[in-house]
């Protein structure tokens, strides 16, 4: 669930010099870690008022934990 929907300019401004976004920043926007593909397009659509499906969450395969 997105708590705050930033504008595309806010998303761009929050990008680090290395080209990424912090886990904390993404969490403030409701984006899971690791961020799924197309998360920026998702935020842009939400900011524009579109009705979009929730982002998929990458759940680790249980077998990979052992």
Secondary structure, DSSP 8 states (H G I E B T S, - for coil): --SS---HHHHHHT--TTS---HHHHHHTT--SS--TTHHHHHHHHHTT------------GGGG-
